[in-house]
Amino acid sequence: MRRYFPITALYLALLSPAAQAQNPPATPDLGTGLLQMVLGFSLILALLLGSLWLLKRLSAPQGAANRLLKVVAAIGVGPRERVVVVEVNEKWLVLGVAPGSITTLHELPRQVGAAQAPSPLPEFAARLKRILDRDNAS
């Protein structure tokens, strides 16, 4: 019992009303808390944007590599497979790209002003508009 007496006395002294009167609880200021939260959020946002910019800058090809190789078109043919048309030195290479392998499928001369395939989105938008108008009419 004797060895717990100093700890108990210290605990009671800290909880006494006189000890609490010396150190009144600080009232939080709403403006200070809000300012601190906004500054912290803006710091995190600035770090995120800076790291994204740095990642883009480091992963982009530099100098002659950027002008040497150009992806003309790409389409997915499977969940992880793609057919990609790449322009290299006035030639177009049709490549089959899969995880772990790239295969040359065909070589073409460079097509100047090649016609792009029409996007299916306008057709889809027109069809959706017809369906919605038909539903609204009935």
ZASE-425619 format. One record per residue (C-alpha): residue number from 1; residue in one letter; x, y, z. Coordinates in steps of 0.05 Angstrom, whole numbers, plus 5000, padded with zeros to 4 digits. Example, Ala and Ser with C-alpha at 12.3 -4.5 7.8 and 13.67 -1.06 7.14 Angstrom:
2
   num   residuo      u      v      w
     1         A   5246   4910   5156
     2         S   5273   4979   5143
***
This chain:
138
   num   residuo      u      v      w
     1         M   5000   5000   5000
     2         R   5057   5046   5016
     3         R   5089   5044   4947
     4         Y   5024   5068   4913
     5         F   5017   5129   4959
     6         P   5062   5177   4919
     7         I   5027   5159   4853
     8         T   4958   5168   4884
     9         A   4978   5234   4916
    10         L   5005   5260   4850
    11         Y   4942   5238   4814
    12         L   4897   5273   4864
    13         A   4940   5336   4862
    14         L   4933   5340   4787
    15         L   4858   5331   4790
    16         S   4847   5381   4846
    17         P   4807   5444   4830
    18         A   4867   5488   4846
    19         A   4910   5452   4793
    20         Q   4854   5460   4742
    21         A   4846   5534   4758
    22         Q   4919   5547   4742
    23         N   4913   5516   4673
    24         P   4845   5533   4644
    25         P   4827   5494   4581
    26         A   4842   5532   4517
    27         T   4782   5549   4476
    28         P   4792   5531   4403
    29         D   4787   5589   4355
    30         L   4745   5571   4294
    31         G   4782   5618   4247
    32         T   4850   5590   4266
    33         G   4827   5518   4258
    34         L   4795   5532   4191
    35         L   4857   5569   4167
    36         Q   4902   5511   4189
    37         M   4857   5461   4153
    38         V   4856   5501   4088
    39         L   4932   5510   4090
    40         G   4943   5436   4102
    41         F   4895   5417   4046
    42         S   4929   5466   3998
    43         L   4997   5438   4016
    44         I   4975   5367   4002
    45         L   4942   5389   3937
    46         A   5006   5425   3915
    47         L   5048   5364   3932
    48         L   5001   5319   3892
    49         L   5001   5365   3831
    50         G   5077   5374   3835
    51         S   5088   5299   3837
    52         L   5041   5287   3778
    53         W   5078   5341   3738
    54         L   5145   5309   3755
    55         L   5120   5240   3737
    56         K   5095   5264   3670
    57         R   5159   5302   3657
    58         L   5203   5242   3673
    59         S   5162   5191   3634
    60         A   5156   5232   3569
    61         P   5207   5217   3515
    62         Q   5259   5272   3506
    63         G   5290   5303   3444
    64         A   5299   5260   3382
    65         A   5261   5201   3412
    66         N   5198   5243   3414
    67         R   5203   5259   3339
    68         L   5227   5189   3318
    69         L   5168   5148   3341
    70         K   5094   5167   3337
    71         V   5032   5125   3353
    72         V   4983   5135   3296
    73         A   4926   5090   3321
    74         A   4911   5036   3372
    75         I   4853   4990   3385
    76         G   4842   4937   3438
    77         V   4828   4867   3412
    78         G   4825   4832   3479
    79         P   4829   4846   3553
    80         R   4904   4857   3550
    81         E   4920   4855   3476
    82         R   4923   4913   3427
    83         V   4938   4927   3354
    84         V   4979   4990   3348
    85         V   5000   5029   3285
    86         V   5066   5064   3297
    87         E   5101   5113   3249
    88         V   5176   5104   3244
    89         N   5219   5137   3189
    90         E   5165   5146   3137
    91         K   5137   5076   3150
    92         W   5078   5052   3189
    93         L   5087   4989   3229
    94         V   5026   4949   3250
    95         L   5044   4917   3317
    96         G   5009   4866   3359
    97         V   5021   4884   3432
    98         A   5008   4834   3488
    99         P   5036   4829   3558
   100         G   5109   4808   3550
   101         S   5112   4810   3474
   102         I   5108   4857   3414
   103         T   5100   4827   3345
   104         T   5106   4862   3278
   105         L   5044   4844   3238
   106         H   5053   4887   3176
   107         E   5093   4944   3146
   108         L   5060   5000   3106
   109         P   5086   5062   3071
   110         R   5067   5126   3109
   111         Q   4996   5148   3093
   112         V   4991   5223   3083
   113         G   4924   5249   3108
   114         A   4897   5179   3122
   115         A   4822   5178   3133
   116         Q   4805   5168   3205
   117         A   4749   5120   3221
   118         P   4685   5156   3240
   119         S   4673   5157   3314
   120         P   4613   5115   3337
   121         L   4594   5167   3389
   122         P   4553   5212   3343
   123         E   4513   5152   3319
   124         F   4503   5130   3391
   125         A   4481   5200   3412
   126         A   4430   5204   3355
   127         R   4403   5135   3371
   128         L   4397   5152   3446
   129         K   4361   5217   3428
   130         R   4311   5178   3385
   131         I   4298   5128   3442
   132         L   4289   5184   3493
   133         D   4242   5223   3447
   134         R   4201   5160   3435
   135         D   4195   5148   3510
   136         N   4176   5220   3523
   137         A   4123   5219   3469
   138         S   4087   5159   3498
***
